Amino acid sequence: MTEQTRNRKRVEPVAVEQPQMTPEPKPKPKPKPKPKKNAKPAPKKKAKPAPKRDAFQLGDWNRDFGEREVIDAFARNVKAARLAAGLSQRQVAAIINYSRVAIVNMESAKNGCTLPTMLRLCTVYQCTPNDLLKG
């Protein structure tokens, strides 16, 4: 070591205090205004009347063209064809890859079916679509 390094005073590190961060207090929620004793409640909004529809919109179509009767006739004919074929609802559902509930709904006129499904039913029951739709 050199003489300069020996004579140099050793400097101790000074501890610097870090300022402590305190979280800001949350603002208190404003109290809700109390209703006046004799105040009337706000008026309820009135529902807008339904718009007038054309005669050919779906709701009127059902009534005017007898879709309900067609679905009822279809349901009766599908059930009769299934019974004539000697099949259960579960068997038919398995053959046409449908759920049994869908077959039940078809036969009870809750649901109709698509044209491809009707053609599958016709293949299973060995009948024509006209046989299933005739009233």
C-alpha positions in Angstrom: 0.0 0.0 0.0 1.0 3.5 -0.6 1.4 6.1 2.0 -1.6 8.0 0.7 -4.0 5.1 1.1 -2.8 4.5 4.6 -3.4 8.0 5.7 -6.8 8.4 4.1 -9.6 8.5 6.6 -12.2 5.9 6.3 -15.6 7.4 5.5 -18.6 5.6 7.0 -21.7 5.5 4.9 -24.4 7.8 6.1 -27.9 6.3 6.5 -30.4 8.4 4.6 -33.9 8.2 5.9 -36.5 7.3 3.2 -39.7 9.3 3.5 -42.5 7.0 4.6 -45.4 6.8 2.2 -48.7 6.9 4.0 -51.8 6.0 2.0 -54.2 8.9 1.4 -57.4 8.5 3.4 -60.3 7.4 1.2 -63.0 10.0 0.8 -66.1 9.2 2.7 -69.2 8.4 0.6 -71.8 11.1 0.4 -74.9 10.3 2.3 -78.0 9.7 0.2 -80.5 12.5 0.4 -83.5 11.6 2.5 -86.8 11.7 0.7 -89.3 14.3 1.7 -92.2 13.2 3.8 -94.9 14.3 1.4 -92.9 13.8 -1.8 -94.6 11.9 -4.6 -92.7 9.0 -6.2 -91.3 9.5 -9.7 -93.9 8.7 -12.3 -93.4 5.3 -14.0 -92.6 5.3 -17.7 -95.4 4.1 -19.8 -94.7 1.3 -22.2 -94.8 2.2 -25.8 -97.7 0.6 -27.7 -96.7 -2.3 -30.0 -96.3 -1.2 -33.6 -99.0 -2.1 -36.1 -98.0 -5.1 -38.2 -98.5 -6.1 -41.7 -101.0 -8.9 -42.4 -98.1 -11.2 -43.5 -95.9 -11.0 -40.4 -95.5 -14.3 -38.6 -98.2 -13.8 -35.9 -100.9 -13.1 -38.5 -99.6 -15.8 -40.9 -100.3 -18.4 -38.2 -103.9 -17.3 -38.0 -104.5 -16.5 -41.6 -103.0 -19.6 -43.2 -103.6 -22.3 -40.6 -100.1 -23.2 -39.6 -101.4 -24.6 -36.3 -103.7 -27.0 -38.1 -100.8 -28.2 -40.3 -98.6 -28.8 -37.3 -101.4 -30.7 -35.4 -102.1 -32.9 -38.5 -98.3 -33.5 -38.9 -98.1 -34.5 -35.2 -101.0 -37.0 -35.5 -99.6 -38.5 -38.7 -96.1 -38.9 -37.4 -97.3 -40.7 -34.3 -99.7 -42.9 -36.4 -96.8 -43.8 -38.9 -94.5 -44.7 -36.0 -97.1 -46.9 -34.4 -97.8 -48.6 -37.8 -94.1 -49.2 -38.2 -94.0 -50.8 -34.8 -91.2 -48.6 -33.5 -90.7 -46.8 -30.1 -89.9 -43.1 -29.9 -86.4 -44.1 -28.6 -85.8 -46.3 -31.6 -86.9 -43.6 -34.1 -84.7 -41.1 -32.3 -81.7 -43.4 -32.5 -82.3 -44.1 -36.2 -82.6 -40.5 -37.3 -79.9 -39.2 -34.8 -82.4 -37.1 -32.8 -83.2 -36.9 -29.1 -86.2 -38.8 -27.8 -87.5 -35.5 -26.4 -87.5 -34.0 -29.9 -89.6 -36.9 -31.2 -92.0 -36.5 -28.2 -92.3 -32.7 -29.0 -92.9 -33.5 -32.7 -95.7 -35.9 -31.9 -97.3 -33.6 -29.3 -97.3 -30.7 -31.8 -95.0 -28.6 -29.6 -92.4 -28.4 -32.3 -92.4 -29.0 -36.0 -89.3 -30.3 -37.9 -87.1 -29.3 -40.8 -87.5 -30.7 -44.3 -84.4 -33.0 -44.0 -85.8 -34.4 -40.8 -89.2 -35.0 -42.3 -87.5 -36.9 -45.2 -85.6 -39.1 -42.7 -88.8 -39.8 -40.9 -90.4 -40.8 -44.3 -87.5 -43.1 -45.0 -87.9 -44.8 -41.5 -91.7 -45.0 -41.8 -91.7 -45.9 -45.5 -94.1 -43.2 -46.4 -94.2 -40.0 -48.4 -94.0 -36.4 -47.0 -97.5 -36.0 -48.3 -98.7 -38.8 -46.0 -97.3 -37.0 -43.0 -98.7 -33.6 -43.9 -102.2 -34.6 -45.1 -104.9 -33.3 -42.8 
